[in-house]
Amino acid sequence: MKAAWIEDMLSLIPPIAFLVATRAAARHPDRDYPFGRHRSVAVGHLVASVALLTMGVFLLYDSGSGLLTADHPPIGTMQLFGRTFWAGWPMVAVMVYTGIGPVVLGRMKVPLAEQLHDKVLHADADMNKADWMTSGGAILGVLGIGIGLWWADAAAALFIAASILRDGWGNVQHAVTGLMDRTARTVDDAAEHPLVGRVEDYLDSRPWVRAHDTRVRDMGHVFHVEVRFVPVGGTVDMARIHQTVEDLRAMDWKLDDITVAPVRSLAEGEADQQV
């Protein structure tokens, strides 16, 4: 129950990070932030991921130490309306009640996170999954104590802690690599984002492009695209460059900031030699 209470407190961090990051990302670029504040989403993702990881570490320590010291947690009786009953029953009732909301909200947030390409919201959905897993583990632990299995509480918490720790560590890794300008990936970081391939396929289809190099980085909700290409015949048509930018921008709303630059060669050391 103590672990469930701490987990509930930590679970407030991801939604707060989501609200703050979304508000900051909506602000227009200015002198201090010429590229906008889209990175606030990545910072919010890191904050939410650290909260998830912290919760997993605490649960692992708390349950592991209780198991190693053979701690026998007592659950006594209580009186209500003149009746005496086991205190574990209201604990189970509270855990059931508090576990329903996260199940529903977590499933609702995942498709929205994919649609908005919001990794903070996706981490929040992971935290919701941790919420209901913690509730389920607490129920099993309380019932286990009730039938005389003193180790049931710690064992259930250990299982939950391992799952939460895995999700937290994975999210921290994804948040850090995103801040390091890794190629744009899907909201769950399972694979390279399909838009990267679509941009490259579009450039491959342009007959006036002899060779090209594309870099797509995730800025939060949107992507920044940098294209360097070697024109056929060594000549540049500004109208074609303008049309390329417009076509890429029309491909998806996430392709926000697009730079298309002609170069003489894509070879290393010559990449900045623009035509």
Salt bridges, closest charged atoms under 4 A:
ASP30 OD2 - ARG37 NH2 2.90
ASP62 OD1 - LYS2 NZ 3.22
ASP118 OD2 - HIS221 NE2 2.56
ASP124 OD2 - LYS109 NZ 2.67
ASP167 OD2 - LYS129 NZ 3.11
ASP167 OD1 - ARG166 NE 3.96
ASP181 OD1 - ARG39 NH2 2.00
ASP181 OD2 - ARG217 NH1 3.26
ASP189 OD2 - LYS119 NZ 3.12
ASP189 OD2 - HIS174 ND1 3.76
ASP189 OD1 - ARG185 NE 3.94
ASP204 OD1 - HIS212 NE2 2.64
ASP213 OD2 - ARG228 NH2 2.63
ASP218 OD2 - HIS117 NE2 2.68
ASP218 OD2 - LYS119 NZ 3.74
GLU226 OE1 - ARG215 NH2 2.57
GLU246 OE2 - ARG249 NH1 3.55
ASP252 OD1 - LYS254 NZ 3.17
ASP257 OD2 - HIS224 NE2 3.91
